Amino acid sequence: MSNMLSRLMGKKDAEIQAIVANVDPAAAPRGLRRKFEKIRSKKQGGFTLLELLVVVAILAAIAGTATIMLHDTDKKAFAAAHVAMMDQLSKGILEFQQLNAGKYPNTWDSLLTNGTGVLAATATPSILLNEGLADNLEEHVLVTGEFDALKAVGITEVRVLNEAATGIPDQGTLTCANTEAGIRALINSKANNVTSQNIYRSPASNGCGAAATIADGNALLMWKQAQNERVNAKATDVLIAFGVGPDSTLFQSANYGALTNTPIYRHVEGNEYNRFVALFNVTSDSTKPTNGKATFQAIVDGAGDTKDEELGEFDNVRPT
């Protein structure tokens, strides 16, 4: 019997249980019977209540951490994508200029509403602009030097909202309205294909837009000079703002350096203008070789944020 116990001491619990299960306690000396019964009745496996509580606590902590990490993940992902789009547009505009004899892309969205579809000495900012973007823009009447600066780099035409436009497909004789309620109702309607993405396009392309030639003395929108520091410009610089819409020559494949698609900014309402905005500096500077020519300054998004501010949303150092 002592030899049997010695062999048991060298076995694992599972093996011991198997051996003990086959032993007849009646054959063991009286003093060892209790020990055999105790070994035989020992329970295997399973967790104690304390162990289960510890596991639950760990899982709860992991879940809490994951919830914090995933908070606003979709908005941060959009912010990261928008930063990439802003970079792509900036590089695309500069590359286009280099490949097209110093000419920038043309036919931007003016961000204006004009009843006759032409530019004039006064202008009405588009009612579709997001509040953040609208707060950073103001009307500016081009003087001769500024007009010449745009013309010198190939910016001679824009698109405007024309409330007199008719002939939108599937809408019969519907006329585009020059009221916030009318334009937004047109975009919100499910009975047509008009969207904020194509609102500056022609009626044939499901929009209310018209092409307009820029002339000396016309009014356009400019970035407020008080905000120039945000886009690395001097306080006195005049930065003309243009929407980067799909009719820009930047997206026409026949041009060298053209991009393949028009980025959309997604942090605005569905019936607000959701394209990015390009700023061009038309200020003369005799110390620069580009004196007398407009120069590309920056890209801002549809809510009026700069690239650095959009990066702040991605890095969680400013609210989305």
Summary of the structure (lengths in Angstrom):
residues: 320
radius of gyration: 35.4
end to end distance: 77.4
largest distance: 118.2
contacts: 956
relative contact order: 0.16
helix: 38%
strand: 14%
